[in-house]
Amino acid sequence: MIIKTSESVHVPGIYALVEELAIYEKAREEMTMTLEGYHKAFKEGQFKSFVALDDEDNVIGTCIYYDTFSTWKGKMLYLEDFVVKEAYRKSGIGQQLFDRLISIGRDENYALVKWQVLDWNVPAIKFYEKNKSIIEKEWWNCKVVF
């Protein structure tokens, strides 16, 4: 297994992992982004990502993130999705991906990395707690969907 910066050839594998995550989160019907949309967004640099690849160069894990700004802290990375194929979970791949993201944050002088986790996703919450993450329970998510 290797971890590398994503290339356009990895986009279908990234898309498949996000779809797997949407199914896991019982919200596949809410995933309206298409594979073509992913290709376009990747080409335009709307998101950054890196992938974990198996011995046959299949995408088995990914972190999808982008630059944003915190009015209180400054330069910030937002982790949009972090997923490892179910068959590869509990093998240390997730920890390696997470460590890489945190290294990027530190090495490139970001003030923080921020993300969301569902309140019922106990394995993810335990993973983040193990990594000394701050889980803010007092903030509510808001959105407008078009």
Secondary structure, DSSP 4 states (H G I P E B T S, - for coil): -EEEE--GGGHHHHHHHHHHHHHHTT-GGG----HHHHHHHHHTTS-EEEEEE-TT--EEEEEEEEEEEETTTEEEEEEEEEEE-GGGTTSSHHHHHHHHHHHHHHHTT-SEEE----TT-HHHHHHHHHTT-----S--------
